């Protein structure tokens, strides 16, 4: 009988390609320990992204492969995750208490970006991360309504704001500070200053991810975010319609120019399934998001249906991921969240927090 060695165990683990990272766990540096005690093996796996809804599948796959190794009687797999800060634009430093900022963007309005952003944030939270959401749409803030949050944020020191909270999410929006029906008649510089203040003057509490719901387009607000806000990655939301894809490509190119990596593309309103007869119809076209992802060499994160429940639940202040957590739609959002976080986990880490501050004193 061949001797059971660490190398043979790791070779067996390499046979499993983790679907969100699209890499094996050894090469992805997720295997943190292989303990061999005679014929019994203990394996410790630490993912770089939250995966509460998927770790049992990973554990089962690793266990099966290790137990198939000659000489192994049993394998025990301990699996968890640890989210770390990842690198941002070269000229910027990460924000205190926020490990990673993910921007959710679209080239044009009406593609369901805000709905996708809030459900993505809630899905990351459901997977086990500590998450916040910043509503960066100063002219048309929608997150207060979607999260069912009313009232104004507290300020304990008269200078900074405490984030509002619901469903385990920390949230900030201009919509918390002004009446819902009051129009924001501001010019560009005031809007960008407001966005910076909402981001920097909010006392975020040790977030793994801050999801920023950007307004549509590639104007002032988007450029401010790209140039002044330390973003780890972006998610582009589109529909399959040609005109939406045309604008989504502009959003992609903008992030490319300012060196913000695009984690992937979400295709919203992908297919309509009739609630009466079950007939399936591609109202806005078919496969556009997949083709765009292939064209630019980025991940296709997932396709979401055009479904009345998504609209009703977000309008009612209880988005789908919390309103019906076991529905097919919620499971798609959770898969999108895991894929986006896994792509981010494979990027370079940020070491900004490890560098000491040098202080020169005159003695």
Protein Blocks (a to p, Z undefined) as FASTA:
>chain_A
ZZddfklmmmmmmmpccfklopafklnopagbdcdehjaccdddddfbdcfklmmmmmmm
mmmmmmmpghiabdcdddddddddddddfkbccdehiabacddddfbehkommmmmmmmm
mmmmmnopacddddfbfklccklmmnopgcjdddfkopaccdddeehiacddfklmpcfk
lccdddfklmmmmmmmmmmmpccehifbdcddddedjdfklmmmmmmmccfbdcddddfb
fklmmmmmmmmmmmmmnopacfbdcdehkbccdfklopacdfkoghklmmmmmmnopacf
bdcdddfklmmmmmnopafklmmmmbmklmmmmmmmmmmmmmmmmmccdfklmpccdddd
dZZ
